Amino acid sequence: MTRTPQHSHPHDDSGQAEILDLDADVLAEYTAAITEWLPVRTPPRRIVDLGCGTGTGTFALLDRFPDAHVTAVDASDGHLRRLREKADARGVAARVSTVRADLDDGAHPGLGTPDLVWASASLHHMAHPDRVLRTVHDTLVPGGLFAVVELAGFPRFLPGNAPEERPGLEERCHAATGRHQAEHMPHRGADWGPKLTAAGFTLVGERTLTVHVEASRHAAVGAYALSGLRRIRGGVADALHPEDLAALDRLLDTGGPHSILRRDDLAVRTRRTVWAARRDG
């Protein structure tokens, strides 16, 4: 239903799936904190996860609401297949159904009348998010909740003075990707509160979580940093100074002495904001 970077490049599903799985693993406590915070009136039984990816939100919501069934919606067959495999492995396949759809293509699959709709890191990729918000409003049961979770950009992993020969490299990489994203994803960084109100919702809560996970706390931080920076390199190689590109390649060379996996100063740093909006009734 959504078109996100992880969902709009079917030929590269496997690489994006790895990042999504690492994100789910490293930031699990933050996702759980958001689901715990959701101001639901009663525990929802019918949930829709829009732009579900490989299931980060789906499984967090199943854990939070043990009597719920989740319909997971995504435009990527590969991600939906991976989600179903996870559901089988976790023994919750009976509580999950999948729908391949993209609302930006005008598709409106029959999703029933959910009590809760969850959209994490997906709305800002849509060409027409206002139309999607109105569709979600009309799909929810009266009194149902819509939770929108968005990131303050891709996580940072390196300290500002790294790498030693090219300090600030990571920020320059993100500046290069930011110019591309501003053109192709104009809704990134939007304040979704007014947009939700304009779509007919009543905003009932907003919360921002500051994310900081050091590598010493979680063994997968290094792998997450490696996978994330590899992904970024593919989009910024032509825009970087040659010395920056060379420094980035040294970080990504897992067999070299400057490999990012050899560093002991990595951390995942970002922010996540959640807006909770209710359909009146």
C-alpha positions in Angstrom: 0.0 0.0 0.0 2.9 2.3 0.6 5.8 3.2 -1.5 8.9 3.5 0.6 12.6 3.1 -0.3 12.6 -0.4 1.1 9.5 -1.1 -0.9 10.0 0.6 -4.2 13.1 -1.3 -5.5 12.1 -4.9 -5.8 15.4 -5.9 -7.3 17.1 -4.9 -4.1 14.7 -6.3 -1.6 17.3 -8.5 0.1 19.6 -5.6 0.9 16.8 -3.5 2.3 15.4 -6.5 4.2 18.7 -6.8 6.0 18.6 -3.2 7.1 15.0 -3.5 8.2 15.7 -6.7 10.2 18.7 -5.1 11.9 16.7 -2.0 12.7 14.0 -4.1 14.3 16.6 -6.0 16.4 18.7 -3.0 17.6 15.7 -0.7 18.2 13.2 -3.2 19.6 12.9 -1.5 23.0 12.0 1.8 21.4 9.4 0.2 19.2 8.0 -1.6 22.2 7.9 1.8 24.1 5.8 3.3 21.3 3.3 0.5 21.3 3.0 0.7 25.1 2.3 4.4 24.8 -0.5 4.2 22.2 -3.6 5.7 23.8 -6.0 3.0 22.7 -9.4 3.0 24.5 -9.6 -0.8 24.5 -7.1 -3.4 23.2 -7.5 -3.5 19.4 -8.4 -6.8 17.8 -8.1 -5.8 14.1 -4.9 -4.0 13.2 -3.5 -2.9 9.8 0.2 -2.3 9.4 0.7 0.0 6.4 4.1 -0.3 4.8 5.0 -3.2 7.0 8.4 -4.0 5.5 9.6 -7.2 7.0 7.4 -6.9 10.1 9.0 -4.7 12.7 5.7 -3.1 13.6 3.6 -6.2 12.9 5.4 -8.3 15.5 5.7 -5.5 18.1 1.9 -5.0 17.9 1.2 -8.7 18.1 3.3 -8.8 21.3 1.6 -5.7 22.7 -1.9 -6.9 21.9 -2.1 -10.7 22.3 -5.7 -11.0 21.1 -5.2 -9.0 17.9 -4.9 -10.0 14.3 -2.7 -7.9 12.0 -3.1 -7.3 8.3 0.3 -6.4 7.0 0.3 -4.3 3.8 3.3 -3.6 1.6 4.2 -3.2 -2.1 7.1 -5.7 -1.9 6.5 -9.4 -2.5 9.9 -10.1 -1.0 9.2 -8.3 2.2 5.8 -9.9 2.6 7.3 -13.3 2.0 10.0 -12.6 4.7 7.3 -11.5 7.1 5.3 -14.7 6.6 8.4 -16.7 7.2 9.0 -14.9 10.5 5.3 -15.4 11.5 5.7 -19.1 10.9 8.9 -19.3 12.9 7.3 -17.3 15.8 4.2 -19.5 15.8 1.8 -16.5 15.1 1.0 -17.2 11.4 -2.7 -17.6 12.2 -2.7 -14.0 13.6 -1.2 -12.5 10.5 -2.4 -11.9 6.9 -0.6 -10.1 4.2 -1.8 -7.8 1.4 0.4 -6.6 -1.5 -0.8 -3.1 -2.4 0.3 0.5 -3.0 -2.1 3.2 -2.2 -0.2 5.6 -4.4 -1.2 3.5 -7.3 -4.8 4.1 -6.4 -5.3 0.6 -5.0 -7.8 0.3 -2.1 -7.8 -3.4 -1.0 -10.5 -4.6 1.3 -8.9 -4.2 4.8 -12.1 -4.5 6.8 -12.7 -2.0 9.6 -9.6 -2.0 11.8 -9.5 -0.7 15.3 -5.9 0.4 14.9 -3.9 1.4 11.8 -0.1 1.7 12.2 2.2 3.4 9.6 5.9 3.5 10.5 8.5 5.2 8.3 6.1 4.9 5.3 3.9 7.9 4.9 6.7 10.3 3.9 7.4 8.2 0.8 3.9 8.6 -0.6 3.2 10.9 -3.5 -0.2 11.8 -2.1 -0.2 11.3 1.6 -3.2 13.5 2.2 -5.3 11.1 0.1 -4.0 8.2 2.1 -4.8 9.8 5.4 -8.4 10.3 4.3 -8.6 6.7 3.2 -7.3 5.5 6.6 -9.8 7.8 8.3 -12.7 6.2 6.4 -11.4 2.7 6.9 -11.1 2.9 10.7 -14.0 2.1 13.0 -15.4 5.1 14.8 -13.2 5.7 17.8 -10.3 3.8 16.1 -6.7 5.0 16.4 -4.2 5.8 13.7 -0.5 5.8 14.8 2.0 7.5 12.5 5.7 6.9 13.3 8.4 8.8 11.5 12.2 9.1 11.7 14.4 12.1 12.0 16.4 10.9 9.0 18.6 7.8 8.7 20.5 6.9 11.9 24.0 8.2 12.5 26.6 5.7 13.6 30.0 7.5 13.8 31.2 10.2 16.1 31.6 13.6 14.5 35.4 13.4 14.5 35.5 10.2 12.6 37.1 8.8 10.5 40.3 10.4 11.6 41.5 11.2 8.1 38.1 12.7 7.0 36.2 14.0 10.1 32.5 14.6 9.5 32.4 12.1 6.7 29.0 10.7 7.7 27.3 14.1 7.9 28.6 14.9 4.4 27.2 11.6 3.1 23.8 12.4 4.6 23.9 15.9 3.2 24.3 14.4 -0.2 21.4 12.0 0.2 19.3 14.8 1.7 19.5 16.8 -1.5 18.1 13.8 -3.4 15.5 13.1 -0.8 14.3 16.7 -0.8 13.5 16.3 -4.4 11.9 12.9 -4.4 10.4 12.7 -0.9 9.1 16.2 -0.1 7.1 15.0 2.9 10.1 13.7 4.8 10.4 15.5 8.1 6.8 16.8 7.9 4.7 17.6 11.0 1.9 15.1 10.6 -0.3 16.5 13.3 -1.9 19.2 11.1 -2.2 16.8 8.2 -4.0 14.3 10.4 -6.4 17.0 11.6 -7.1 18.2 8.0 -8.0 14.6 7.1 -10.7 14.6 9.8 -8.8 13.0 12.7 -8.6 14.3 16.3 -5.0 14.4 17.4 -4.8 12.7 20.8 -1.1 12.4 21.4 2.4 13.1 20.2 5.7 11.8 21.5 9.4 12.0 20.4 11.9 9.3 21.5 15.6 10.1 21.4 17.4 6.9 20.2 20.9 6.2 21.4 22.2 2.6 21.4 26.0 2.1 21.8 27.7 -0.9 20.3 28.7 -2.0 23.8 24.9 -2.5 24.5 24.0 -4.4 21.4 26.1 -6.7 19.3 24.3 -5.9 16.1 25.1 -2.2 16.0 28.3 -2.8 13.9 26.4 -4.9 11.3 23.6 -2.2 11.2 26.2 0.5 10.6 27.9 -1.5 7.9 24.7 -2.3 6.1 23.4 1.2 6.4 26.5 2.9 5.1 26.8 0.4 2.3 23.2 1.4 1.3 24.1 5.1 1.5 27.2 4.7 -0.6 25.2 3.5 -3.6 23.4 6.8 -3.7 26.2 9.3 -2.9 29.2 7.9 -4.8 28.9 10.5 -7.6 28.3 13.4 -5.2 31.2 12.8 -2.7 34.7 14.3 -2.9 37.1 11.6 -4.0 38.9 11.6 -0.7 35.5 11.2 1.1 34.6 8.3 -1.1 38.0 6.6 -0.5 37.5 7.0 3.3 34.0 5.6 3.1 35.3 2.6 1.1 38.0 2.0 3.8 35.2 1.9 6.4 33.2 -0.6 4.3 36.1 -2.9 3.6 35.5 -5.5 6.3 38.8 -7.1 5.7 40.8 -3.9 6.1 42.4 -2.3 9.1 39.9 0.7 9.0 36.8 -1.4 8.8 33.8 0.0 10.6 33.4 -3.4 12.3 36.8 -2.8 14.1 35.6 0.5 15.7 34.7 0.6 19.4 33.0 4.0 19.2 29.8 3.2 17.2 26.3 4.0 18.3 22.9 4.3 16.7 21.6 7.8 17.1 18.3 9.2 15.8 14.9 10.3 16.9 11.5 8.8 16.3 8.2 10.7 16.6 4.8 9.1 16.9 1.5 10.9 16.4 -1.7 9.3 17.6 -5.0 10.4 16.0 -8.5 9.2 16.6 -11.5 8.9 14.3 -14.3 10.5 16.2 -17.3 8.5 17.1 
